Amino acid sequence: MKKILILFGLSVIFAGCGNSIEQKIANTPEGKLAQCLTEKGAVMYGTQWCGHCSDQKKAFGSESKEFLPFVDCDKKTGTCTKEGITGYPTWKFSDGTTLTGTQSLEDLAQKTGCSYPL
């Protein structure tokens, strides 16, 4: 019984932590943009070692990058080959268009119809 109560208590604590993190991210403009990009079907293809990819992720902030629609081409080589990815970062959009290189958050918002303050 004591073990069950301890496990229950830990699950409540961890569940509460997850909610506060999501609320914090949802309240940042960059977090909202990252979520919107995902909802609109935008995908960023890159690698962990790519400096431009790191710069692109940094633009969203450390808390928001968890919501970025990112595909690591070192781990998903088949997906990236199928999508025709030859440089990093490459953004692909639901309308079939692509943008290569580091993009401003304003340009990504405009491309997808997401809101982002200028």
ChimeraX attribute file (.defattr): number of C-alpha atoms within 10 A of each C-alpha:
attribute: neighborCount
match mode: 1-to-1
recipient: residues
	/A:1	6
	/A:2	7
	/A:3	8
	/A:4	9
	/A:5	10
	/A:6	11
	/A:7	12
	/A:8	11
	/A:9	12
	/A:10	12
	/A:11	12
	/A:12	11
	/A:13	11
	/A:14	10
	/A:15	11
	/A:16	11
	/A:17	11
	/A:18	10
	/A:19	10
	/A:20	11
	/A:21	11
	/A:22	14
	/A:23	11
	/A:24	12
	/A:25	21
	/A:26	18
	/A:27	10
	/A:28	15
	/A:29	16
	/A:30	24
	/A:31	24
	/A:32	19
	/A:33	25
	/A:34	26
	/A:35	20
	/A:36	21
	/A:37	24
	/A:38	18
	/A:39	12
	/A:40	15
	/A:41	13
	/A:42	24
	/A:43	19
	/A:44	25
	/A:45	25
	/A:46	27
	/A:47	20
	/A:48	13
	/A:49	10
	/A:50	13
	/A:51	14
	/A:52	17
	/A:53	22
	/A:54	15
	/A:55	14
	/A:56	20
	/A:57	18
	/A:58	13
	/A:59	16
	/A:60	22
	/A:61	16
	/A:62	12
	/A:63	16
	/A:64	23
	/A:65	19
	/A:66	15
	/A:67	20
	/A:68	20
	/A:69	18
	/A:70	20
	/A:71	19
	/A:72	16
	/A:73	20
	/A:74	13
	/A:75	11
	/A:76	13
	/A:77	13
	/A:78	11
	/A:79	14
	/A:80	18
	/A:81	11
	/A:82	8
	/A:83	11
	/A:84	10
	/A:85	19
	/A:86	13
	/A:87	12
	/A:88	19
	/A:89	28
	/A:90	23
	/A:91	21
	/A:92	18
	/A:93	19
	/A:94	11
	/A:95	10
	/A:96	7
	/A:97	10
	/A:98	14
	/A:99	15
	/A:100	15
	/A:101	14
	/A:102	18
	/A:103	17
	/A:104	12
	/A:105	20
	/A:106	14
	/A:107	12
	/A:108	20
	/A:109	18
	/A:110	12
	/A:111	14
	/A:112	19
	/A:113	12
	/A:114	19
	/A:115	17
	/A:116	16
	/A:117	9
	/A:118	6
